[in-house]
Amino acid sequence: MMLPALALALLAGATGEGIVTSTVTSTAPRTLALTVSGGVSLGVYEAGFLYYLDEALKQRRDQLRVELFTGASAGSANALISLIASCSEPNPLPSSGLGWKTWMPLGYRELFDGSKVTAISVFHTGPMARAMDEAWTVWTRGLPEGCDRVFGVSVTRLERYPVRVNADFTVPRVEEKFAVRIQGRGPGRPPRVTNYADPYTRFDQVLLNLLPDEGDLAASRHNFEQLRTLLFASAAFPLAFPPVRIPHCVLRPLEPGQRPGPDRLSCLQPERDDLFIDGGVFDNSPMRYANSLAQLGLRRGPDGDPRWRDLTEAPAADRARRDPIQLYYLDPTRYAFPRERSTSARDVDRGDGLLALVGHMTSDLVATARSKELYALVQESPDLGDRMRLSMGYFPKASEELGAFLGFFDPEFRRFDFYLGMYDAWAQLDLTEEVHPGDDRMQAEWRPLACLIGWFSTGREALRRHCEGEDLRNFRILVQSSLDRLYDACQGVDPRELDPPHPHCARAAAGLPPPRVDGVVEVDLETRRRAKGESKFDHFMRLLDAYRFEFEDLGLDASHAHLGRVKIRRKALGMITALSEAQPSTADRALLLTAGRQLVNTIAYEPPKNWAYVMLGTAVEVGASILPFEWDQSWARLNLALDVKDLTTLVSSSDPRTRLTLALGGELELLFITTPTFAPQIGARVGYQFGTRDAFGVKTCTEARALGENQNCSQVVLQNYYSLAILERFRAQLLLELYPQSFAFASERIDLHLMFGVQLF
């Protein structure tokens, strides 16, 4: 298998952005701190990357060890999984690892249950709880006694916490960091978990509600549940998951002359029970926190091995040498090729307008806010530059679109990204050895990685044979679409600006077409390219349609791949509808549904299945647009309407001539020119008009009764209308009526009405 070769590469030192940059010259192991960012469904990519890295490092634990793990959002769960794996026996089967078991079952069908939607969350934590049950099973098996790790998690308070600086000055804080020390106690005994914070802190810190555990399984379970609660809170992405309450204590600064006691870091009776949400909101990359934890407690023992010091020791007794730790940051959104041409300040200055300015500012502010801790770390410790490394992505991921939520809509997206994470770990470590899977099961589980290496890495074409087979049909399509998207992104790039070098990107810059993956439907080059003005998501979905991708969770076979976008939109709309129905007021429900529909309409536009409307103008119309048959035919609908003309004559005239028309007909949605903002329709109806002048048709309509206008008689009416829905809520309509019945006193047979109103659904 390839893992021994990876360990040799670690010893020899990898190039470029690799984790190891120099040959080991001492017997003491080098120490690594691993920070994992949030990534929504890209957590599955992180899991693949970490699985490969963990298995590689197990080969040479005496040379390079990860002693410290920090994470935010989805990255916090992956960091804990990696921590457990770092102390476990080698696992050559990816699907038996906690990373695979945690992320692969997380599809929208598992996460979304309409009966469990609340006013503030769409998803429920049931699947995550099941994953944590699996982790508890591994936890109870125990970790080796030599396993001693620190685990830090970033979370965000839902309500600010006032931190007192002095008697007259307090600062509101919403960012919090929890850290625990996890110590193995051998087989059959769950690890010991204790709080790990600075007992001499100058500002308030938080402590988990952890119980003393000297072999009491109930205490071990309690402490594990506190870890689970912490992970759920860190991953509580707003609107997706509900805020989570964390029982905790506050570690406050010591009074002058006071010394910390042995229970300084204990929290047996939590004093607070506050709500927390996603830790990635403000600190998606807690690498600075990792560095502060390392400085606080990571030392070199007399034998040169890294160890975590007992924080109850007085600072004067801490004479051990601090460990020059290396910091590694896993970020699934960092790429070795250009992802998108962003709007620059120069573009805005040329007069692109207010929306361009707001979009530019919002994009930059969000990116800067989430990475501010990295910038602060570099400012505080410039010497860390040579010891910091960042992960690198070499090809587009399947789950990255729709704000990285796309991976929840198909298991093949998640499987591809898991193995792409493994590939990027392999590629970043600059391995050149051959891939040799072991027995049949191992070969089956490592084939997708071998397939990726065969098509993505130059000189490894012999491995392309591993892509064969019906079980990898969809996987091959995703390989092909990833290549197509990469080559499109790299058009016009100067290869000299690529750091590290990217052979495929350089080929694309030279005008060469992307390779054609064997076993994938052949598509012409123009179709494979991204059209002008086409979004990355639209390009990706169009490629999947062209290559006949099968959407398993959406129930679409290869012949219906073109409905992928529509099905995803409907699933997303179902979630938004459930969320809107859970709102406490009618106004909130209408506002959320309207905004939510505008959002899902960017995926693919479809009108509401049914809606009613009310309009006023030269006539009054109350109507409904109904789709009583298969929704895939949403361009053709039924329309039912009640028109009232000259309604005011009922009160303004002694001789009223009010007319009511009931009409039924067909309506066509002009989808080819429809946008999420403007939706035009045309329709034709047949109706019957009831007029007050002839007592709704009971009396003969004479010229005197009709006031000389045949339009005032009860009769059959033919209607054509042209309507425009604006933001799906406002409606403008031009109604053309034809009166075909002949009367001796007939004058005008055509009537025209203009109306405006609202749509209700």
N, C-alpha and C positions, 0 to 999 in steps of 0.2 A: 504493500500500500504506500501512498505518497507521504504519510506523516513522518516516518523516519527521515526522509529526504528534507522535509521542512525543518526538522530539528537541526540538521547539519547546516542548513542555510542560516538558521538563527545563530549558530556558533560562529560561522564564518563572517556573519554581518551582511545585512541586506543593503541595497543601494537606494538612492532616491529618497522617497518618503517612508521607507521601511521603519519598522519598530526598532530594529537593531542596526546601529550605524558604525560599530567598531568591533574588532575582534576581542574576545574575552581574554584577558591577560592575567587574571587573578583567580584564585579558587573560590572566592566569595561570590555568591550569586548577585547579579544585578537586579534591582527592584523596579517594578513597574506599577504605576497607578493608572487604572483604567476608568475613563469617564465616558458614559454613553448618553447621547442626547435623546430627546423625544423624537417621534417620527410617525405617530398614528399607525396605519397599517404597515409602514416601513419597518416597524418593529420586527417583522418576520425576516427582513433583510439583515438587520442587526443580529438576530438570532443565528442566522447562517454564518455570518462573519465571525461571531464569537465562538460558535461551535468549532469551526476550523482552527481558530487561534488557540482555543483552550486545549484541543487535542494535540496541537503542535507543541505547546509549551509543556505538556505533561512528559514529553520525551526527554526534556532536559530541565527538570525542576531545580537541579543543582546549579544551573547556570543563569536562568532568568525566571523570576517569579513575580506574579501579580499579587501584591499584598494589600492593595487598597482599591475599592470599587465605589464609584459614585455615579448617580444617574438622575435623570429628570423624566417625568412623564413615562412613556413606554420604555424609555431607557432604564428606568429604575428597576423594573421587573427583569429586564435582560441583564442588568448588572448583578442582581442577586443570583440569577441562574448561572451566570459566568462564575461568580464566587463559589457556588456549590460545586460546579464542574471542576474548578481549579484544585479542589481538595479530593476529588473522586478518582476512581480508577479509570484508565483509558476506555473510551466508548467508540468503537469503530462504526457504529450504526447511527447515522444522523436522526432517523425517525424515532429512536429510543431515547433521545435526549430531551431534557425539559424544555429547551427552546422550541423544538419542533412540536412537542405535545401542547405547549402553551399557545402558539400562534397559528398553527394550521387549522384548528377547529374554529377560529374566530372569524366566521362569516356573518353577513347581515342577518341570515336566517336564525343564527344562534343568538346574536346580540339584540335583535329587535323582536319584541313581543308587545303588540298593541295594548294588551291588558296591563302591562307594567310601565307604560309611558307615563311620565309625570309632567307637571307644568314646566320643569326645568331640565328634563333629561329625556332623550330618545331611547338610549340603550340601557340594558340592565347588566348587572355584574355577574349573573349566573355562570356564563362560560369562564370568566376569570376566576370565580370561586372554585370551579371544577379543576382548573389548572393549578390553583393553589393547593387543592386536596392532593393532587399528584405530587406537588412539591413537598407537602407534609409527609407523604409516604417515604420519599427520599430522605427527608430530614430525620425521620425516626430511625433510619438505618445507621445514622451516625456519620461523623466525619473523623478523620484521623486526629490523634491527640496533637500532632505537630501543626495542625491547621489553625492558624491564628490570623484572622482577617478583620479589617474595618470596612464598614459599609455605610455610605452617606447618601441621603436622599433629599432632593429639593422639592418643596411644596409651596403653595401660595395660600395665604389666609383669605377667606371670603370677606372678612371684616378686618380693618387695620388694627394693629396692636401698638399701643403707645409705649415707646422705649424712652425711659428717662435718662437724659444725658447729665443733667444737674437739677438742682432744686427748682430752677426757673425754666427749664427747657426740656421738652419732650419731642420725639420724632416719631411719626407714624411709620409702621413697618408692616408689610404684607408678605415679604419673602421670609421663609423659614428653612432651616436645615436641621435634619435629625441625623445623628450618627450613632451607630452601635458597633460593639466589638463582638465578633462571632468566633468562638473557640471550640474546636472539636474535642470530644471526650472518648473517642474510640467507637468501635462497632456496637450497635444496639442502643446507643445513648444519644439522644438529640443534643445538638451543640448548645453550649452556654451562650446566652445573649445578654449583654450589659450595655448601659449607656456609655458613650465615649465623647466627652465634652471637656472643655478647659475648666477645671475647678477654680481657677483664678480669673475667670472671665471678667472683663470690664463692663460688659453689656449683657442684658438678659439673653439666655439661650433656652432652648426647649429640650425636654427629656421625655422619652417614652415611658409609659406605665408598664415597667418590667418588674417581675417578681424574682426574688432569690431562687435559684434553681440548683439544687445539689442532688439531682436524681429524681425529683418529683415530676412525673409525666404530666400531671395537671398544670404545674407551673410552666413546663416546657411548652405545652399547648397554648397556654395563655400568652406567653411571650411570642410564639410564632403568630398567633392571631393579631398581636400588635404590629408585627412586621407586615402582615397581610393588609391590615387597615392602612398602614403607611403607604404601601404600594398602590392600593386602590385610590387613595387621596392624590398621590403624585400623578396618577394616570387619569384623573377625573377631568377630562377635556370638557370645557364649558359647552353646554347644550347636548353633548353626547352622553356624558355620565353625570350623575348627581354629585353634589359636594359630599364629602365624607367627614364625619366627626372623628377627631383623634383625641382621646383622653391623654392629657400630658401635664407635666409640671414645668415650672419656669425656674431655671437656674439663675439666681440673681447675684450681682457682685457682692463680694465680702465687705463687711464693715472694716474700717481701718484697724489694723492690728489683729484681725480675726484670721484663723487658720482653718482650712477645710478639714472636716471630719471624715471618717471612713464611709459615712452614708451621704456624702455630699452629692454624688451622682445618682442616688437612688430616687425612685418615684413610685412608692408603694400605694399612695393615695393621690390620684390625679387631682390637681386643683382647678384645671380648666378642661373643657370639652368643646372645642371650637370646630367650626366647619373649615375644611380646606379643599382646594381644587388643584388642577394641573400645575406641577412645579415648573413646567416649561413656559408658563405665561411670562415670567420675568427672568428666569435663569434656566435656559435650555441646555446650558453647557457648564455644569458645576465643577469645572476643572480648578478654578481658583479655590474652591472649598476643599478639593482633594489636596492641593498643595498645602493649605493651612493645616489640615489634619495630619499630613506627613510631617510637617514641622513640629506639630504639637507632640506627636507620640512615636514616630517611627525612628528607631535607633539601630546602630550596629552593635551587636553583642561582642563579647571577648573573642568569640570564634569567627567574627566577621559576618555572621549571618544577620539578616534584618530581623528585628523583633519590635513588638509594640510594648511600650513601657506602661507600667501601672501608674495611672494618673493620680493616685492618692499619695504618691511619693512627693516629698517636698522638692521644689525646683533645684535646690542646692545639691540634692542627691542625684540629680540627672546629669551624670558625667559622661554618658555614652555618646559616641559620635553620631551626629545626625546623618541620615542616609541621603546621598545625592540621587534622589528618586527621579526616574524618567516618567513623563506624563504622556499618556496616549489618549486621544480623543476620537471616539467613533461617531461620525456624523453622516447619516445616510444622504444628506442633501449636498455633499461636497463632491465635485466631479473633476476629472482630468480633461474635460473638454467643455467648450462653451455651451451653456444650456439655453440661453435666450438673450436676445439683444434687449437690454433694459432701457427704459426711458431715462435719458441723461438730463442733467440740469440745462445743458446747452440746448437740447431739443425743446425743453419747456420754454426757454428764453426766446426761442425763435417764434413763439406765439401759438403753441399748440393748445393753449387755453387752460381754463380753470380745472377741468377734470384731469387733464394730463398732469397739472401741478399737484393736485390732491393725490392722485395715484402714485406719483413719484415720491412725494413726501411720506405717504402711508407705508409704501413698500420699504423705503429706507429706514423709517422710524421703527417699524416692527423688527426688521433684521438687526438694527443696531441695539434695540432694547434687549433682544434675546441673547445677544453675544457680548453685552457690556462687561460681563464678568471676565471673559477672556481678555478683553482689552485692559481691564484693571489689573489682571494678573501680570501681563507683560510690562505694564508701567511699574508695578511694585517690584518685580523681580526680573530685570532685563537679562540676568544670567541664565534664566530658564529657557531662553530661545533655543539653545543647542540641545536641550533635553525634552522639548515638546515635539510631538509628532501628531499629525492629523490623518485620519483615514482618507482613502481616495476611491471614488467610484469611476469605473472605466467605461461603463455602458449604461444606457437608460434602463430604468427599472419599470416593471409592469404596474406597480402599485402607486407610482408617484403622482399621478394626475388626480384631479378633484380634491386638491388639498391633502393628498396622500391617503384619502379614504377609498380609492378605487380598489385596493387590494381586498377589501371586505366583500366585494361582489363576485369573486370567483376564486375557487381554491387553486386553480392553475396559476393565477397571478401570484399567489402566496408561495407556491412551490417553486416557481421560477425565481422569485426574489430571494428565497432562502438559499438556493444554490448559487445565485449571482453574488450573494454575500460571501459564500465560501470561495467563489472564484476571485473576488476582489481581495480577500485575505491572501489567497495563494499568489495572485499577481503582484500585490504590493510587496510581498516578501521576496519577489524576484527569483522564484524557483525555476530550475531548468531540468529537474529530474523527470523521468517518465512516470506516468500514472499506472499503478499496478494494483487494482482492486483484488481482494482476497477471494473468499468463497462465494457461492452463488448469491446469497443474500447481500453480502457486502458489495458484490459487483453490481447488483440491481440498484442499490442505494447510492453508489458512487458514479453510476453511468451518467446522470445529468451533469455532474461537474466535469467529467471527462468530455462530454458533448460540448460544454461551454468552452473548455480549453481548446478543443479542436477547431472551433470556428472563430473564437475571439483572439487566440494567441498565434502569432506567426511561427511557422516551422513545426506546428503540432498537428498538421492535417491528418496524420494517421489516427488520431483519436476521434475523428468525425464519425467513425463507424458506430460509436457508442450512442449516437443519436437515433439509430434505427429502431423500428418497432412501433406498433400502434399505441403502446402505452406512453410514448413520447411525442405523439402527433401534435397536440396542442403546445407542448414544450418547444418543439421545433419552430412552430409559428411564432412564438414569443421570441425565440432566438433571432429569427429573420426580421421581425418588426423592430427589435432592439438595434440590429445592424442598420436597418433603413433609417431609423430616427437619428442614430449617431451620425451617419453620413450626411444626412440633411443638415444637422446642426453644425457640422464642420465645414460646410461649403464656404469658401472665401477666407478661411482661417490661415494665418501665417504659421506654418509648422514650427518655425523658430520660436514662436511664443508659447508653445505647448511645454509645460513643465509639471510633471515629467513628460517625456516624449510619448506620443500615442500613435503607433504605426497606422491604425485604421483611420484615425482622424487626419493624419498626413496624407493618406491615400485619397480621402474625400476632398481635401484641400487641393489636391492635384487634379481633380476632376474625374477620378475613377469611380465607377459604380460600386455599390455594396455587393458583397458576395451573395450568391444564390444558395440557400441552404437546401441540401438534398431532401427530397420528400415533402417539399412545400409547394403549393400551387404556384406556377410561374405567373408573374404579374409584370406588366411593362414598366419601364423605368419612370415614366411620367406619373403613373399612378402611385408609385412608391414615394415620390417626392411630396413634400408639404407644399400645398398651394398658398399663394399669396393671401394673407389675411386669415388663413386657417389656424385655429388654435392647436396647441400640441395635443390636447385631448381628442379633438376632432380628427387630427391626423392619425393618431394611434387607433382610434375606433374604426376609421376607414380602412386602415391596413388589416385589422383583424377581420373585417368583412371581406376584403379582397382575398385573404388567405383562408377563408372559411373556418374561422375559429369556432369551437363549440363552447358555449357558455353553459356549463353544467348547472350552476346554482340558479341561473335564469331560465332554465328549461328550454334552451335553444340549440337545435342541432346545426350542422354546418350550413345547411341550405337557408337557415333563418338568421345567420350571423348579422345581417343588416339591421335586425331589430334590437341589437345589443344596446345601443344608446337609448332607444325608447324604453326598453325594459328597465335599464338602470334608472332612468328618469322616473318611471312609475314607482319603483321601489323607494327612491328618495322622496317622491311626493307622498307616498303612503306614510313615511316616517314624519314628514312635516305636517301632514293632515292630522295624524294622531297627536302630535305635539300641540297643534293649534286647538284641538278639541279639549285638551287638558287645561287650557288657560281659564282663569277664573271669571273673565268677563267677555261679553260679546264683542266689544271693541278690540280687546286683545286678540281674540280668536281671528277676527277679520283682518286685522293688521298683520299678524304673523302669517296667516295663510297667503295673503297677497304678496308679502315680501318673499315668503318661501317659494311661491310659484314662480316669481321672477328669477329666483336663484336656480331652480331646477330647469327652467326654460332655457338656461344657458347650456344645459346638457343636450337637450333636444326639445323642440317646441311641440306641444300638443295642447289643444284647447281643453277646458274642463269637460268631463264626461257629460254632465248635464248642468244647465244653468237657467235661471230666470232673469228677466230684465223688466224695467219700467222706464218709459221714455215720455217726454213732454215736448211739444212743439206745435206745429200747425194741426197736429192730431195727438191723441194720447194712445200709447200702445203698451199693453202688458203681454209678455210672451215668455216662451220657454223653448230652449234648444235642447233636444233630447237625442241620446244615442242608445237605442234599445237593442242594438245588435253588437256583433264582435267589435271590440274597441280598436283593433288594428285598422279598421276602416273609418277612422275618426275624421277623414276629410268629407264624408257624406253623412248627413244628419237629418233629423226631422225637426220641423219648426211649427209650433202652435201659437197663435196670437189672437188677441182681442183688441180691435181698434175702435176708438171712439172719436168721432169728428163732431165739430160744432157743439161741444159739450156746454159751452158757456151760454148757449141760447136757452138752456133750461131755466136760467135765472135772469137772463138779460132781455128776454123777448116774451111777449105774450103769445107768440105763435112759434114755439121752438121747432127746430129742424135737426135734432140730434140723430146721429146714425151710429149703429154698432155693427161691427163686422167680426164674425168668427171665421178664422182661416187656418188651413192646414196645408203644409207643403214640404218641399225638400230644400236643404241648405248645403252649400258647398264651402268648405274651408279652403282658401287659396294658400295652401301650405308652401307652395314654391316661392311666394313672396312674403311669407309671414315671418315676423321677428318676435322676440319676447315682448317688445313694446307695442307693436302694431299688428293686429290680426284682422285682415279683411275677410268678409264673407259675401256671397251672393246667394239669393234664394228666390224661389217662385212658389206662390201659394194660390190655392183656390178657396174662396170663402163665400159666405152668404151675408149680405148686408140687410140689417133690420132698421127701417126708418120710422121715426115717430110720425112723419107726415101721413103715412098710410096705415098707422096703428100696427106697425111691425108686420105688414103684409096681410093683415086681416081685411083691410078695405082696398078697393081698387085704387090704384095710383093714377089720379087724374092730373091734368096740367095745373089745375087750381091747387090741389092738395100738394103737388110737388113744387109749387111756386115757380113753375116753368123750367125746373132743372131736373132732368131724369136721375141725376146723382142722388136726389132726395128720396127715391123710391127703393123699396125693398127688392133685392135682386142678387143674382150671382155676380161676384167680383173676381177678377184676375189680378193678382198682385206680383210685382217684381220689386225686390229691394236690394240695396247695396249698403252694407253696414261695415263699420270699422270699430273694433274693440281696442281700447287704449289701456295698457297695463292690465288687461283682462277685467277691469272694474268699470270703466267708463265706455259708453257706447254712443256712436253717432250713426244715424240711419237716414237714407233717402228712400222713400217709398213711392213707387209708381203704380197707380191703380188704373185698370181698364174695365169699363162697363160695357159688356158686349150686347146686352139686351136692348132691343129697339123699342122706342116709344114714339108716338106721333109727334110729341112735343120735344123730342130729344134735342139737346144743344151740345153740351160737352160730354165726351165719353172718356176723357183722360183726366186724372187728378194726380197732383204731386204734393208730397208732404215731407218736411224736414223735421227731424226729432233728435233730441239728446237725452241721455239718461244714464242709469247705472245697471251693472250686471251683478247678480247675486248667486253665489254657489257655495 
